[in-house]
């Protein structure tokens, strides 16, 4: 065998070996891709994303889609990483960024799920506050073996304890601090707009003396109806803005979209401030593929969004819930929303 033939054969074998290793060798990165989008005015497998109980929900038109980022299952190989680096619709990031090494994948997923549940509450508060509903002390849940079982329910607004009005958390705490544990006290509440009352034999406060009702409460805007949110496959806080808009569309006075398909992203707090999120380029790809006419972009993500603009997809800069509502009003009126 000639020297030339030997070199070619050896090179071919090495290329084959490197190719096999590249196809099989995992790397400490993950690929992110455009995830599914969900119309907050619609449903998933027949289950409405937003359910209104205690009043008739509005008829709506158009879409208000939250957008997500997907992470394909299984390890990413060297070949897959290289392919992803050259694909405009894939982002390759260090695995540590998505799955921190100090907790398991399951723990990370649970943390993301809890962040979404917190975002749900903020979305409700922001939406109901925007619609002008007053703040009250609202029961979120009952503790195990709660003395309020059978008397109070999640969603009740506590109006008074033993005849003393409790319009805020400080007043409620002060009233309970002056009541001895084991005291049967009348509790006035509002349940889905209907006044009611019950008697609770208080338990001991966890600290500081006084009594406890055995309920978790939050001072938040209260409406005479219940709004529940159900999206099982979404984690993190980035759906907050679109959930708030969905609630407002379903129980407010205006058809927010005017029949248009709108997508967006952004966290939200109870005061309606919109925060930045990750994955903007991929979420914009998903919005374009959906056929959205407008994409709502958190103000702090605008520079990144402009760098990754999608053909035919208009963008609106939103720093607050009011900004998003203004952008939708402009869209309905045929005007150009404030761009990034």
N, C-alpha and C positions, 0 to 999 in steps of 0.2 A: 504494500500500500504506500502510495506516495505521501510525502510530507504535506502537500496541499490537501489531499483527500483526508488525511488524519485530522488536520486543523478544522476542516469543514464539518467532519463528523462530530468532533468534540464540541464545536460551537453549536451544532444542531442539538446535541444532547443537553448542553447547558441551557440553551434557550427553552427547551422542553421542560427541564427541571424547574427553571425560574418561573415559567408560565404556570406549571402545576402549583408551585409554592405560592405564587401570587394569587391564584384562584382559591387556595385553601387557607392561607395564612391570615388569621384575624389580626386586625390593627386596633389600637386604642382610640378609635373614632366611631361615630355613628352618623348615619345619613338621615337627613330630615327632608321630607317631601311635602307638597301641598296636601293637607288633610281634608276631611269632609267638611262641607258647610251645612249649616242648619238654619232654616227659616224660623225665627223665633215666633212668628205668627202662625206657624204650622205645627206639624206633629212628626214624631219618629215612630214608625211601625204602629200607627194608629193612636199613640199616646201623645196628647198635646204637650208641647214644650212649656207653655204657660197656660195654666188653668185658673179661671176666675170663678169663685164660688160666692154666692150671696147677691149677685146681680147679673144681668144679662151682659155678656161681652159684646163689644162692637163688631159689626161686620167690617172686615178689612179687605184691602186689595194690595197687590204687590208683595214684595218680600223685604224682610229686614234680616239678612243672614249674618250670623256669627261665623267666623272663619277659624280654622284650626291648622295645626302643623302635625303631620304624621311621622312616626319613627318606625320603619320596617322592622319586623322581628328578626332575630337571629344576628350573629356576629357579622361585622363588616370586614370584608377581605381587602387585601392590598389592591387587587384589581378593581373591586367595587369602589374603593375610595378614590382611585385615580379617575375612574369613569365619572364619579360624582363631582370631582373638582372641575371637570370640563362640561358639566351639564347645568344650564341656567335654571333648571327646575329642581335641582337638588342642592342642599347645603350640607357640607361635611364639617362636623365640629368635634372637638375632643369629647370623648365619652364622659369624662368627668363633668363637663358642662351640663349634661342631661341627666346622668346618673352618678351623683357624687359618691366617692368611694367610702365615705363614712356611714353610708346607710345602704340597705338592700334595694333592689329594683322595686320590690313590693312596698317598702317604706316610702320610697320616692313617689310612687304612684298614689299612695294614701295621702301623702302631704299635698300633692297636686289636687287631689279630690277635695281635701279640706279647704284649700285655697279657693276652689270653685264654689263650695258651699258658702264661704264667707262672702264671695263675690255676689252670690244670689241675694243675700240679705242686703248688701250695699245697693244692689240694683233696685230692689223693692223700695228701700228708703229714699233713694235719689228720685225714683219715678213718682212716688206718692208725695214727696216733698215738692217736686216740681208742679204737681197738680193742685197744691195748696192744702193738702190734708194736714191737720194739726198733729204735733207730737204728743204722744201719751206713753205711759209705762205699759208695755205690752209683754204678755207671757210668751216666752219662746218654747219652753219645755218644762216638764215636772221632773223633779228628782225621784230616785227610787224610794218607794215607801213614803211619798210626799203626803203631808197632812192635808194638802189641797186636792187630793184625788177625789173626783166626784163633785167637786165644787168649782174648780177653775180648769180651763183648757188652754192649750196653745192657741194663741191668736186673740185671747181675751185682753181687753184694755182695763187695767185696774184703776177704778175711778176714786175709790175711797176705802179706808180701813177704819172701822169703828167710828164711822161718821166724819172722819177727817179726810178732806180731799187730798189725793196723791197725784198731782199733775206731773211730777218729775221724780227721778230716782232719789235725789237728795231728800225730798219730803217723805217718800216711802220709807227710806232708811231711818229717818228721824222718828217717824211714827212707830215703826216696829221696835226700835231701840227702847221705847218707853213702855212696851207691853211685856209682861212676864210670860215666859214659856208655859204652855199648857192652858192658856187663856182662849176661850171660845170667842172669836171676834167676827162681827159681820163684815163681809167684803162686798162692796158694790163694784160691778164690772159692766162692760159693754161687750156683747158678743155678736159680731157681724151686724152692728148697728142697733141691736136690741138690748135695752138695759136689763140687767139681771142682778141677783144677789145670792149670797150663800154664807154659810158659817164655817169658819176654819178654826180648828183647835191648834194653835200654833206650836211649833217645835222650838227647840233652843237654837239661837244663832250660832254659827260656826265660830265666831270670835266677837269680842266686844260686848257681850251681854245682850239682853233683849231677846226678841222672838224672830222666827223665820217662818215663811209660808211654804218653803220647800219648792219654790219655783225659780226658774231662770228668767230674768226679765231684761228688756232692752228699751231705752227711751228712743222712740222712732216714730215717724209719721204713721198715723193710724187711719184706715179707711173702713167704712161699714161693710166691707166684703173681704174675702181672703184671696190672696194671689199666691199660687204655688208654682214652682219651677221644677221640671224633671228633664235632665239631660245626663244620662248615665255615662256616656263615653267621652266626656269632656273634662279636662282637669286644668287647674291654674285659674288665674283671675281675669284673663283677657276677654272673656265673654261679657263682662259687666255692662259695658256701654250698650251693646246690642240688645241685651235683656231688658235694660231700662227703657229703651225705645220701644221694644215689643210691648211692655206693660202699658206705657203711655198710649200706644196705638189702640190697645184693646179696651182701655177704660177711660181714655181722655175724650176730648171734644173734636179732634181732627183726625182725618185719614192721613197719616204721616207720609205715605209714599205716593199717593195719587196713582197707584197702579204700577209704579216703577219697581225694578229690582235693585235693591241697595244692599251692599255688604259693608262690613267694617270690623273693627277690633278696638280694644282698649279696655283697661281696667277702669273702675269707677269707685268713688267713695260715696258715703252717705250724703255728702253735700253737693254731689254732681260733678266733681273734678275728675277729668279723664287722665289716666296715667299711661306711660309708655309700656310697650310689651315687646316680646321677641318674635322673630319669624315673619316680619313684615313682607320681605320679597316673596316668600312662599304663599303667604295668605293672599297677596295680590294676584298671584298666578291663579289660585283657586277662584278668586272673584271674577277674573277675566273669563275663565272657563265656564263659570256659572252664567255669564252673560250680564253681569251687573253693569248698571249705568253709572254708578257712583260708589266710591269706596271712601269710608270715613276713617281718617288717619289721625291717631293721637299726635298732638302738636310736636312732642319731643321725638317722634319717629319720622317727621316730615322729610328731613334731609335724606334719610335712607330710602324713603318711599320714592322721592324724586329720582334718585340714582337707579331705581329699579322699576321705573314707570312701565306700565303695560299698555299696549296699543288699544285705543278705544275706551280705556277705563279712566274716567275723570276722578280726581281726588279732592277731598275737602279736608282742611285742617280743623281739628276740633280739640280745644283745651278743656271744654266743659260740656255738660249735657245741653245747655242753652245753645252753644255753638252748633251742636249736631242738629238740634231742632231748627235753627236758622238755616242750616245747609239744606235740610229737607224741605223747608218752606220755599227756599229759592228754587229747588228742583221742581217743585209742584208749579211754581209760577213761571217756569221756563227760563229762569235766570241762571247764571253761572255761580255756583257756591264758591265761598272764599277758598281759593286753592292753596296747596302747600307751596 
